[in-house]
Amino acid sequence: NSVVNVLETRLKTAMNTLLSTDRAAMERTVARLETVSPLSVLSRGYSLVIAEKDNRIIRDADEVQKGDKLRIRPRSGNIRCEVLETGK
């Protein structure tokens, strides 16, 4: 009976160690994913700019022309605007 108790204790210890190691690895992975999450990027002050006519993400000023209508997506809400001028 004492051998069974010792083995049971060892098994519980091994399982707890394995679970702790896996939990720590998962938490590190989640933290890395959160740094590149689009919502996390937006919360740091960046915004998505989307052309209303085709829902294309605008990455450069030469992708739009005067009069184009855009949607800006900051951390929360939306902003609709019209291009007055572009430049580099």
C-alpha positions, 0 to 999 in steps of 0.5 A: 500500500505504501508503494502505491502511495509513493507512486501516486505522489510521484505521479501527481508531482510529475503531472503538476510539473508538466502542467506548470511548464505547459501553462508557462509556455502558453502564457509566453505564446499568448504574450507574444501574440498580443504584441502583434495583435491588430487590436493591440497595435490600434491601442498604441495609437495606430489606425487602419485606413480603408478605401470606401469604394473597395474596402482596400487597406491604404498603405501609402498616400499614392494609393488615393486621389483627391475626392476619395472617401476613406474610413479610418479605424482607430482603437474604437469607432470609425471616422469617415473622411474625404481626401483633400490632397495627397503628397509625399 
